[in-house]
Amino acid sequence: MIETIAEAKIREAIEKGALDNLPGKGKPLKLEDLSRIPEEFRAGYILLKNGGYIPEEMALQNKIFHYRQLIDQCCDVSEKETLKKELSYLNLKHSLLMEKRKRQSIK
């Protein structure tokens, strides 16, 4: 029933032209791969990201994820080694940050 009401309101707004000046109208949606974020945290993650704030550990996890993808797609041996070293550094930084957060939560 709620879906029917929502659909009717949306159709009404479209007919009145209330949605004509929305930013991004006519452009494809920018969908983000949220598979690496636990399902129960996705809504919060999207809200924080859209608000311009992502916790440092989440930003590091994103970088780690992207570096892994780059390494998988890289063909140049020396570039791959450079990426692996950077990935190692990011993993260490993330581990240290998580350990620090763990100690802070115990206090």
C-alpha contacts under 8 A as a table, 3 or more apart, distances in Angstrom:
res1	aa1	res2	aa2	distance
1	M	4	T	5.16
1	M	5	I	6.44
2	I	5	I	5.13
2	I	6	A	6.09
3	E	6	A	5.02
3	E	7	E	5.99
4	T	7	E	5.13
4	T	8	A	6.15
5	I	8	A	5.11
5	I	9	K	6.23
6	A	9	K	5.14
6	A	10	I	6.18
7	E	10	I	5.10
7	E	11	R	6.11
8	A	11	R	5.11
8	A	12	E	6.07
9	K	12	E	5.03
9	K	13	A	6.15
10	I	13	A	5.09
10	I	14	I	6.19
11	R	14	I	5.09
11	R	15	E	6.19
12	E	15	E	5.14
12	E	16	K	6.25
13	A	16	K	5.14
13	A	17	G	6.15
13	A	18	A	5.17
13	A	19	L	6.43
14	I	17	G	5.07
14	I	18	A	6.06
14	I	19	L	5.80
14	I	20	D	7.55
15	E	18	A	7.75
17	G	20	D	5.32
18	A	21	N	7.40
19	L	22	L	5.77
20	D	25	K	7.37
21	N	25	K	7.22
22	L	25	K	5.69
24	G	27	K	5.35
24	G	28	P	7.90
33	D	36	R	7.61
34	L	37	I	5.41
34	L	42	R	7.05
35	S	38	P	7.31
37	I	41	F	6.62
37	I	42	R	6.17
38	P	41	F	5.52
38	P	42	R	6.51
39	E	42	R	5.40
40	E	43	A	7.32
41	F	44	G	5.41
41	F	45	Y	6.03
42	R	45	Y	4.97
42	R	46	I	6.15
43	A	46	I	5.24
43	A	47	L	6.26
44	G	47	L	5.10
44	G	48	L	6.11
45	Y	48	L	5.19
45	Y	49	K	5.98
45	Y	54	I	7.47
46	I	49	K	5.07
46	I	50	N	5.96
47	L	50	N	5.24
47	L	51	G	6.11
48	L	51	G	5.01
48	L	52	G	6.36
48	L	53	Y	5.12
48	L	54	I	5.89
49	K	52	G	5.10
49	K	53	Y	5.29
49	K	54	I	5.54
50	N	53	Y	7.46
54	I	58	M	6.27
54	I	59	A	6.27
55	P	58	M	5.31
55	P	59	A	6.35
56	E	59	A	5.07
56	E	60	L	6.18
57	E	60	L	5.04
57	E	61	Q	6.14
57	E	94	H	6.30
57	E	97	L	7.06
57	E	98	M	7.38
58	M	61	Q	4.96
58	M	62	N	6.22
59	A	62	N	5.10
59	A	63	K	6.33
60	L	63	K	5.04
60	L	64	I	6.10
60	L	90	L	6.80
60	L	94	H	6.33
61	Q	64	I	5.02
61	Q	65	F	6.09
61	Q	94	H	7.53
62	N	65	F	5.10
62	N	66	H	6.25
63	K	66	H	5.13
63	K	67	Y	6.06
63	K	90	L	7.71
64	I	67	Y	5.12
64	I	68	R	6.21
64	I	87	L	6.21
64	I	90	L	6.47
64	I	91	N	7.02
65	F	68	R	5.26
65	F	69	Q	6.47
66	H	69	Q	5.06
66	H	70	L	6.21
67	Y	70	L	4.95
67	Y	71	I	6.10
67	Y	83	L	6.78
67	Y	84	K	7.96
67	Y	87	L	6.21
68	R	71	I	5.12
68	R	72	D	6.22
68	R	87	L	7.46
69	Q	72	D	5.15
69	Q	73	Q	6.34
70	L	73	Q	5.17
70	L	74	C	5.89
70	L	83	L	7.70
71	I	74	C	5.13
71	I	80	K	5.77
71	I	83	L	6.40
71	I	84	K	7.05
74	C	77	V	7.81
74	C	79	E	7.37
74	C	80	K	5.99
75	C	80	K	7.23
76	D	79	E	5.31
76	D	80	K	6.02
77	V	80	K	5.05
77	V	81	E	6.31
78	S	81	E	5.12
78	S	82	T	6.33
79	E	82	T	5.04
79	E	83	L	6.19
80	K	83	L	5.06
80	K	84	K	6.12
81	E	84	K	4.98
81	E	85	K	6.23
82	T	85	K	5.21
82	T	86	E	6.34
83	L	86	E	5.09
83	L	87	L	6.05
84	K	87	L	4.91
84	K	88	S	6.07
85	K	88	S	5.03
85	K	89	Y	6.27
86	E	89	Y	5.02
86	E	90	L	6.19
87	L	90	L	5.02
87	L	91	N	6.10
88	S	91	N	5.12
88	S	92	L	6.20
89	Y	92	L	5.14
89	Y	93	K	6.12
90	L	93	K	5.00
90	L	94	H	6.05
91	N	94	H	5.09
91	N	95	S	6.11
92	L	95	S	5.07
92	L	96	L	6.15
93	K	96	L	5.20
93	K	97	L	6.14
94	H	97	L	5.07
94	H	98	M	6.11
95	S	98	M	5.15
95	S	99	E	6.10
96	L	99	E	5.06
96	L	100	K	6.12
97	L	100	K	5.05
97	L	101	R	6.21
98	M	101	R	5.02
98	M	102	K	6.07
99	E	102	K	4.99
99	E	103	R	6.25
100	K	103	R	5.18
100	K	104	Q	6.22
101	R	104	Q	5.02
101	R	105	S	6.18
102	K	105	S	5.24
102	K	106	I	6.45
103	R	106	I	5.24
103	R	107	K	6.63
104	Q	107	K	5.42
